[in-house]
Amino acid sequence: MEKLKSLIPEDLLQTVRSSSVDDLLSSSSSSLLRLFLGLPQFHRVVSELSDPGLGCCGKNEETSLDLKRRGNLCFRSHDFDDALRFYSKALRVAPPHAIDGDKSLLASLFLNRANVLHNLGLVEESLRDCHRALRIDPYYAKAWYRRGKLNTVLGNYKDASLDITVSMSLESSPVGLKQLQNELKAIPVNNKTSKNHDEYHPSSNAGVDYLPRVQSEVKLRCVSTKEKGRGMVSECDIEQASVIHVEEPFSVVISKNCRETHCHFCLNELPDDSVPCPSCSIPVYCSESCQIRSGGMLSTNKMDKHHNFQNLPDDIVEHITGVTSVDKYYSETESIQEHQHECRGANWSAVLPSDAVLAGRVIMKLINQGKATMDLSNLQEILELSHSYSEMSPESKLELHLLSIVLIWCLSKSCCPDLLICEASVTQTIILLSQIKVNSIAVVRMKSSGDSFQCIPSGNVSAKEPIQSLEQIRVGQAIYKSGSLFNHSCKPNIHLYFLSRGLVMRTTEFVPMGCPLELSYGPEVGKWDCKDRIRFLEEEYFFHCRCRGCSQINISDLVINGYCCVNTNCTGVVLDSKVATCESEKLNLFLAAPKSLDRHFQVSEKVYADVGEVASSLLTKPRGSFHIEPEICLKCGSRCDVEKSHVEVNKAWNHLRRVDELMNSGHANVSMLSDCLRSIAVLRTSLHVYNKDIADAEDKVAQACYLAGELRGAREHCEASIKILKRLYEDEHVVIGNEMVKLASIQLASGDSSAAWDTTKILSQIFSKYYGSHAQTLFCYLPCFKQEAVRL
């Protein structure tokens, strides 16, 4: 995009950067489009993106053969992990009709990978690759043989016998035939129906086309207010943990950082036998079902009359047809075709930002459905999404103009020649991109700290393994048209999560009739202080938050970045100037608001007690405007040198970051514990006891203790971190559940099964509040924890 920016005259740059929505419709987009269409430099840039002949995302037989050779070398040296990697890469770039020797290149690659997977003990994955090889080449004797061996291991003896029989019919050498006959005799006789292992299904129901039902008594209504625009409210009392909304995405795109690790359709983690797109080298899928739903065609080869099959019994022929047929995939799978327009080998969908790729999918979906005109002039009225184009920064406006022109050009030249490259289509795409900016929802997964979550047997702590923990991974970006109607609150009363691509919303507290139903757009009380939340929401979503978290006083916003009083016996908090200014504005707004305005603005007795513990002076102020003094204790009035404390805190954190680097590099040792303990002592003497920095530091020290084998210290520091987080959030917030995963893993490692059992029950209760019955499947370690605690 920088090349294109350099081509724009300064006066036009200023016009674009200062444009409003009305300017879009009258001048800025048309002027920029006319300029670019007349520049050879522009045509060179967009040709590199839109011309499949110049792209690097197509299939390449030479590259595939080279990767196959490298995989063969690794296989022969028993380096099965690298062999798996090379064969999978080769599959992604192998042309569907390429031949290697006398066999299909694709079929031979699938069989080679099946052999690797078998050697790695991944029997079901190996079986699925055999199935794929045979679907491409029904006369592949080695694939039938391998399938027979795998079915024998899995106890599918009937299928195994049929597979070996088919292999015998294709075998021409007497020695080979004799071997197969012996293999057939060794298979136990069993006519039970075999379990189908030919299709991948993730262990959690996140990979199944299933979303929970909203209870019939749950009623929601869309309302519009001056302060927040459209939003959703309850029309009835709704109990905690109730499902209030489920929705499949209107359109979705995978995050670029997850392209190699997650399915490009369902967004679940890829299995070891991932399925490539048959037409380009970009996407990979967890299964044939996802491949078809995304718009791809399965690689197949129709079975012709073959002399070796002519004299086989009917049940054998039926078995061959059943294994090699693809009809069941198409009959059972609805095709959404969201990737099909990108599947031509051009570079644009791999190069452009995710927002632009998502916009392309929205446009092509509406065109394919016959809803959008070819100049896209009716795009806004179809989508009915809000936007904040006029509030965007000048550079963001310029970026949207450039992306829109490039996207429309690429769509028109690479897949949709009827799409007009004109002022209307560019203008509507600019607005669409601004709608995606404020309406798209990040699709996330919770990932454990290791590749796979396993309970650690008592006392068996590896110096290389960190404490088991959870992190949130952004795997995709999606438009949920109804989901976008739910407004934000920094103290939300609903929680959203994902089953595959499907959105699920649950209440996290009792919601009375008429109450707004609000989720967090990212910032929450307890995560950031009020000033940082407000700044983020203004920069990213273009509104000034006045939710209950940002309009009423709470202990979290006071202490999260607060300093301690110089009086060691005082529990009061000291604020720096920026936090003091923000909290002053909040408190003045709260005091000026009518007490009957809204139940959310009533400060409960617990909040008064919490605030009184750290800032009792705020509760004794008379009505009227006043200013919170920075560097003054809000309880006893003592003065604190915040600047000096800030310097000491930075020094302590520099030490902790170096320790963190040592732990991440695997060079943890006992001596680093003393550095950690000295640093955390400095933090405790400078920061308020509930400051989040101390919680983060306690967490790091717990990790250091754990790696050094000091399990008692690890447990104490982990518990100290959780204690602080409970004051910042609440006892049953999902963040507390995530932290308790760490605590339970420490307790199990130290052999304290009773404590681990108690912790597991608490975190299970928290996760049930946020995820309902899906907690057991989304967090597979919950049963693991329980089983290990019972075993111990």
N, C-alpha and C positions, 0 to 999 in steps of 0.2 A: 504493500500500500504506500510505502514511502516514495517509490518511484512515481506513482500517480500523483501524490501530493506535490511533488516538485514540478509537475507540469502545469499547475494551476496558477494563473496570475494573482497577484496580491489582492486586487480589488474584488475578484470573485471569491477568494478565500474568505475575506471579511463578510461578504454577502451570505455565504453559506454558514459561517460560524455564528452569525447573529440572526439567522432565520427563525421565524415562527412557523406554526402550522399553515397559516395563511400564505406566508411567503413560499412555502413548498408548492402550493397549488398554483402560484402565479409566476415565480421566477427562478428560485435557486436551483431546483433539480433540473429544469429544462436547460438552463444556461450551462450547467456543468456537463450535462449529457451531450449537448451540441458541441461543446469544446472537445470532449474526449472522442466523439465519433469522427472528428476531423483530424485527429492526431495519429500518425503511424506508430508512435511509441506506445500508445494505448492498445492498439490492435496487436502489437507484438506481445505485450504483457498478458492480455486476456486469451490470446491464442495458446500460450503455454499452459493456461489453466483449463481451457475448454476443448482443445483438440486431442482426441484419443490417440492420434498418431504421435503426438509429442509427449504423451503422458507416461508415467512410470508405474501406473496402478493396474496395468493389464497383465495378462498371462505371458510367461516367458519360458519357452521349452528349454533353452540352453541353461538358464539359471536353475530350473528345476532339476535337470539332469546332473548338474554340478553338485547341488545340495544332496541329491540322492547318493551320489558317489561318496560324499563326505559322511553321510549317514551309514553307508555300508562299511566304511573303514572303522567307524566307531563301534558298529555292531560286532565286527570281527574281533576287535580288541576288548570286547565286553564292557565298553563304555556306553551303557544303555541309556543313560540320561541324555547325553549329547546326541546319541543316535535318534532318540525320540524328538529332540529339538530340530535336528536337520530334516528328518522325514516330514514333520509338521510344516516346516517352512517350505519344503519342496511341494507339498500338496497345495499350498496357497497360490503358488505361481504356475502350477502345471496346467497347460491347456487341456481342455476336456477330450480332444481327439488325438492327442500326441501318442506316438507309439515308441516303445523302448524294446528293441529286439522284435519278438513276435507277440508282445503283450501290450495292452494299454498301459501307458505311463501311470495314469491315476490308479488303476487297479493294482499294479505292482507296488506302488507307494503305500496304498492302504494295507496290502498284505505284509509288506516290510514293517510297517508300523505296528501291525497286529502281532508280529513276532517279537518286537521289542516290548510291547505292552505285556505280552505273556511272560517274558523273562523278568519283567518288573513285578510280576504277581497281580497285574490288573487284568483279571480274566474276562470280566464282563465287557470292559473297554476293548479288549482284544477281539472278542466275539463280534462286537458291533463293527469293527473295521473289516473283519472277514466278510460280514454281510454286505458292506459297501463295495468291497472288491468284487463280489459275486454279482451284485446288481449291475456293475459295469461290464463284467465279463463272466457270463454264466458257465463258461467252459474252462474255468481256471481250476485245474485239478488240485494244485497246492492249496488254494483257498478253501476248497471243499474238505481237504484233508485236515487243515488247521482248524477249521470249524468243527469237524468231528472230534478232534482231540479236546478242544475247549468245552464242547458240550458234554463230553465224558467227565471232565473235571467238575463241571457244574451239576452233574447228576441228570442231565437231560439225555438219558440213554437211547430213547427212541429216535430223537433227532440225530444223535451221534451215529447211530447205525445207518440212518438214511444218508447222512453226509458222507460217510466212508463208502457207502454203496455207490453214490454218484461219482466219487473220486475214482473208484475202481473202473467205472464205465469209461472214464477218460484216460486211464493209464494204459500206455502202449507197451511198456517193458515188462517181461515176465518177472524179473526180480522185484520191481516195484509192485506189481500185482500181487505177488506172494506176500509181500510185507503188509499190504493193505488187507489181505484176507486174514492174516494173523491179528491185525488190529481189530478187525470186525469181530473175530471170535472172542477177543478179550473183553468186549463191551458187555456188561451185565444185561440180561433180558429184563426190560421194564417198559410196559406200554402206557404208563401214566402220561397225562398231558404235560408237556414241558412248559416251564415258565418262560415268558417272552423276554429275552435280553437284547433284542435287536434295536430297541429305542431307549434313549437316555432320558431318565427322569430325575431331576435333582432330589436330594434327600429331604428338603423342605418343600412345603406346598407353594413356595414362592415360584416354582417352575411349572405349576399346574394352572390351567386356565380356571382359576377359582378365586372368587372374592367373597367375603362374608356378606350376609344380607343385613340391610338396615332394618332394625325392628319396626314393625308396622306402626307402633304407637309414637315413634319419633317423627316429629313434624318440624320442618324448618321453613323459614320465609326469607326472601330477599327484600331488604329494605334499603332506602337511600337517605343518607343524612348529610347535612352541610359540612360537617367536620371530616367525615371519612368516605363520603360517596356511597357506593353500593357495598352492602355487607349482609351477612347471614345472622339471623336471630332464631332462637327457639320459640316454637309456638306451644310448647308444653314443658313440664318439668322433665329433665333428663338425668338419669342416674349416672354416677361415675362409671367409667370404663365402657360406656355404651358406644356401639358403632353408630355414627351419625351420617357418614357419607362414604361411598365407595365409587370409584370411577376409573375407567380405562383411559389412557392418554389420547388426546386428539392427535398429537404427534410427539415423537421422542427421538433423541439422538444420544449416542454414547459419548461419554467424556473421552477426550483424546488420550489422557493418561491411562485409560482402562481398555484401550483397543486390543491389547495383547493378552489381557487377563480375564475379560468378561465377554459374555455373549452379546453380539451386536443387536440382538432383538429383545430377549427377555432380561438382559442386563445381569444375569446371574453369573457366578464364577464359571469359567470354562473347565470342562473335564479334560483329562489327558488325551482323549480321542476327539478333539474339536473338529468341526466340519467347516471346510472353507467355502467361500462363495464360488460357484462354478463359472462365473463370468468375469470377475475381477479379483484383485489380490488384497483388497482392503478388509472386508469384514470376515469374521469367523463366528461360528455359532456352536451352541452346546449340543444341538441335535438337528436332525432333518426337519422336524416340525418347525423349529424356529427359522431355519433356512428358507422353507417354503413360505412361511407367514411374512417374512421380510421381502419376498418377491422373487426369490431365486428358484431355479429349476434343478431338480436332482440330476446328477450325472448317471445316465443309464445307457444300456445297449440292448435293444430288443433281441429276444432269443429266437434265432432262426431254427428251422428243422435241422437237426444234427444226427448223423448216422449213429452215433454212440448212444443217443437217447431214444431211438426209435423202438427198440425192443425191451425197454425198461417197463416194469409193472406200473400200473396207473398211480399207485400211492407214491412211487418215487417221482414220477413226472409231476404229480400234484405238489410234492415237496419242493421240487426245483422251482416251479412257478411261484409258490408261496414265498420262497426266500428271495427270488430275484425280481418280483413284481414291486412296482412303486405305487400301484393304484390306491393302496390303503392310506398312504401319506396324503395324497391329494383329496381323497374322499373325506378324511377326518380332520383336515386342516384348512382353516379359512386364511386366504392370502390377503395381507394388508398392503403389500407391494410398496412399502415405504422406501426401500433402497433401490428399486428397479431403475429409476431415472439417474442414479449415480453410477450405475453398473455398466459403464461403457469404456472404462479405462482412462478417462480424463482425470486430471489431477485436482480439480477444484474442490471436490468434497473432502479430500484429504488435507488440503492446504488452508482453506478458508476457516475462520473461527466457528465454533460450535453454534453460536447464535445464527450465523448466516446459513449453515447447513440445515438447522432446524427450520429457518424461514423457507428454504428451498423445499423442504418436505411438506410444509403447510401449503405452499402454493401449488405444488404438483398434486397433492391430495385433492384439493378443491377443483383443480382443472380436470383430473381424472374422474371426479364425481359429477362433472358437468355443472358445477355451481359457480365457478369463477369465469368471468369473461377473459378473453385473451389479452386485454389491456389492463386486467386486474382492477378495473375501476370500481367494482362492487366488493372489494376485499374487506373493507371496514365493516360494512353492514352485515356481511356473513358472519364474521368472527365475534363482533360485539365485545371487544376487549378494550379496556381503558389504556391510555398511554400518557406520557408526560414529556412529549418531545420538546415543548417550549421551555421546560425547566432544565433540560440537559445542558451540560457544559459545551462551550464552543467546539472543543476538539472532538467530543462525542458526536456532535451533529455532523461534523466533517467526515468522521469515520463512517457514520451511517449512510451518508451520500455515496461515498466511494464503494462501500460494500454492496449497496443496492444496485448500482450500475453494473458492477462486476458480476453479481449474482444473476441478474436478469439476462445479461449477455451469455453467461455460461449455460444457464438453463435453455435459452433459445437455441444456442449453437450446438449443444451436446445431446439434448434429448427432447426438446419441445420446439420444433421450428415454427409452430403457429403462434408462439408467445411473442407478443409485440415488444420491441425495445423502444419504448416511447416515454414521454413525460409522465403519463398516467401510471404506467407500470412501475416506473422508478419511484414516483411519489408514494404510491401505495406500499411499496416494499420498504421504504424508509419508515413509514408509520408502523408497518408490521414488525420491523426490527425494534422499534421503540416499545411496541406492545410486548414483545418477547422479553425485553429488558426488565419490565416491571411485573409481568404475569407468569413467566416460566417458573417452574418449581424444580429444584435440584432433587434428583432421584438418588437416594443414599442407601448404603449397606453398612452394617456394623461388622467390622472385621476384628478377629482376635490378633494378639501380638505375634503369634507364630503362624506358620503356614496352615497348621491344623491344630485345633484346640484339644489338648489332651491333659487329663489330670496327672499330676505329678505324685508318684508314690511317696509315702512317708520317708522323709530324710534324704530322698534322692534328688538333690539340687545340682543341676549342671552349671558350671561356671560360665557357660556360653548362653544359657537360656534366661531371658528376662522374666519378670513377674507376668503372669497371664493377665492381659488387659484388653480393653476394647478401644477401637478408634473408628470414627465415622468416615467412610469413603464415599466421595461423590462420584457415582458411576454414570450418571446421565443427566439430561436436561429435558424437561417435557412441558407441554401445554396441556393443562387440565382445565377445560373451559368453566366447569362449575366450581372446581376447586379454587380457581383464581378469585372467586367472589368472597372468600373468607378473608376478613381483615386481620391486621397484625395487632398483637399485644405483647409487651415485654413481660407480662405475667399471663401467659395463655391459659385457656381452659380446655383446649383440645390439643391432641398430639397426632401427627401424621406419620405413617410409615408405609412401606411398600411391599407388596407381594408380587414378585416379578416386576412388571411395569405398572401394575394396578395400585392405585392410591387408596389407602384406608385411613379414615379419621375416627378417633375415639375421644370421648370426654375424659379429662383427668380429674374432674371434680364434679360435684352436683351442680347442674345448671338449671336455674329456675326459669319459668316461662317468661318470655320477653327479653331474656338476657342475650347480649351479643355472643356469638360463637367465634372465638378468635384464636389464631395460631401464631407461632413465632416465625418471622421471616429470617431469623438468624440470631439477633440480639435478644437476650433474656436477662431479667434481674438475676444476679448471681454470676452471670458469665462476664458481663462488662458493667462499668458504672454508667450512670444516667447520661452524662455528657458524651461518652463514647457511643452509646446506643443511638442517641439523637443524631449525632454527626453521621454515623453509618447510614441510618435510614434516610437522612436528607440527601446524602451523596448517591445512594444506590436506588432509592425508591421515591425520592423527591417529595417527601412529606415530613412535617415536624410532629413527632410522636407525642400524643397527649393521653396515652393509655393509662390504666390505673397504676402501672409500675412507674410511669414517668410523671404522674400527677399527684401522687401521695407519698408522704415520707415513709421510708422503710430502712431497716437497719443495714440491709445489704449494700445499698448505694452509699451509705455513710462510711462503712468500714472496709469495703472491698479494696480500696487504694489508700486507706487511712493510715496515719502514723499514731504511735502510742504517746501517752502523756508522759512528761518528765517525772511526774509523781508516780512512783512504782506501785503505790497502793490504789491508784485511780484507774478505773476501767474505761475512762473517756477516750474519745477519738479526736484526733487533730487532722484538719483537712488542709490541702494545698490550695492555692488561690483559684485554680480552675474548677476544682470540685466544689469549693465553697461558693463560687458564683452560681454554678448550676443548681446546687441544693438550695440556695437562697431563692432563686426564681421559682423552683418547685414548691417550696414552703409557702411563699407569698401567694402563689396561685391557689394552693390548697386552702389557705386560711381565708381567701377571698371568695371561695366557692360556697354556694348555699349548701348547708348540711343535708338537705333533703334531695339534692340534685340527683344522686344515683347511689345505689347501695355499694357500688365499687369504691366510692370516694369516702366511705365511712371507715375511719381507722379503728380497727378492732382493739380489744383490750390487750391481746398478745402483742400487736404491733407497738402499742404504747409502752408495754413492759420492755420489749426489745430495744426500742429507741431510748427509753429511759436509762437503760444499762450503759449506753455509750454517749448519749447526747441529751441528758435530762434538761439542759438549759433551753433546748428548742421547744420543750413542752410547756414551759412557763412563760413564754413570750406572749405579750398581749396582742390582740388583733391589730393589724396594720402592717405597713411595709417595714421590713428590717433587713439587715445585711449580716450574713454569717461571717464572722471574722476568720480569715485564714490564720494558721499557725497558733490558734488559741484552742485549748482543750474545751470541748463542748459539754463537759460535765463539771470540772472544777475551775476552769478559767485560766489555768497555767499556760504560760507561753512556751512554745517549742520551736527549735531551730530546724525547720523542715529541710532547708537546703543542705545543711550538714548531714542530716539523716539520709537524705537522698544520695549523697556521695558515698556514704558507708554502705548503703544498700546495693549500689551499682558494683562496688568492689566485691561484695559477697557473692553477687550473681555471676560475676566474671569467673570466680573460683568454681561455682556450681556448674557453669557451662563447660568448663574444661573437664570436670569430672564426667559430665554427660557425654562429652566426646570420647573419653576413655571407655565408658561403658558401651557406647555404640560401636566402637572399634574392637570390642572384645578384649580390652586390656585392663579390665577391672581387677583391683587387688585390695587387700585389707588396708594398706597404708592410705588409700584415698578416703577412707571413712573419717579419719581425723580432720581432713580438709572440709569434708561435708559438714561435720558437726560444728566446726568453728564458724563456717559460713552461716549456718542456720541460727547459731547463737547471736550473730550480729543482726540478722533479720529480726529476731525476737526482741532485741533491745531497741530497735528503731521503728518497727512497724507495729500497727495495732494487732492484737492477738488474733483477730478475725480477718486480717488482710489476706487476700487470695494468693499473694506472692509466697506467704508462709506455707499455705496449703500445697502449692506447687513444689516448694522446696522440700517439704516433708515427704512428698511423693518421690522426689528424686533420691532423697536419702534412704527411703525404704527400698528403692531399687538397688542402690549401692550396697546396702546391708545384705540384701537377698543374694546378690551376686558374690558377695564375700563370705556367704554361708552363715551370716549372723541373723538367723531367722527371728530371734526374739526382738532384735532391734528393728528388723523389717516390719514386723507386726505392729510394734509401738508407733513407729512413724507413719505407717499406713492408717492406723486408727486416728492419729492426730490430724492427718489430712482430712479424713472423713468428718471429724468433729467440726472443723472449720467450715467445710462445704455445707454441712447441715444448717449452719447459721446463715450462709449466703443464699442458699436455695431453700429447701425445706426437707424434712426427714425422709419423705417418700418421693423425692424428685428422681427422675430417671438418671441424672448424673450421679446420684448417690448409689443407685443400683450398679452403674458401671464401675464405680470405685470399689464396691463390695466384691466384685469379681476378683479384683486383685487381692483383697483381704482373704477371701475364701481359698485362693490358690496358695497363699502363704501359710494359712492354718493347716491345709492339707499336707503341705510339704514338711511342716513341723510335727505332723502326727496328731494334731489336736482335732480329732474327728467330731467331738461334741460341739466345739466352737464353729467348725466349718459347717456343720449341719444347721446350726442356728443362723449363721450368716447366709447360707444358701436359701433358707426359708424366707428370710427378709428380702433378699434380692429377687427371689421368685415372686413374692408379693408385689414388689415395686414394678417389675416387668409385666406382671399380669394387669396392673392398673393402666399401663401404657400400651400394651400389645394384646391383652386378653389371652385367649387360648393359643394365639400364634407365638407366644413367648417361647414355648417348648420347642417349636420347630425353627424359629428364627435364631434362637440362641441354643445351639445343640449341646453346649457344655452344661446346661442346667441339669439334665439327667445324669451327665457324667459326674458332676459334683456330688449329686445325691448318692449315686452308686458307690463312689469312692468313700464317702463319709460312712455309709452303711458297712462297707467292706472293712474299713479300719476299726 
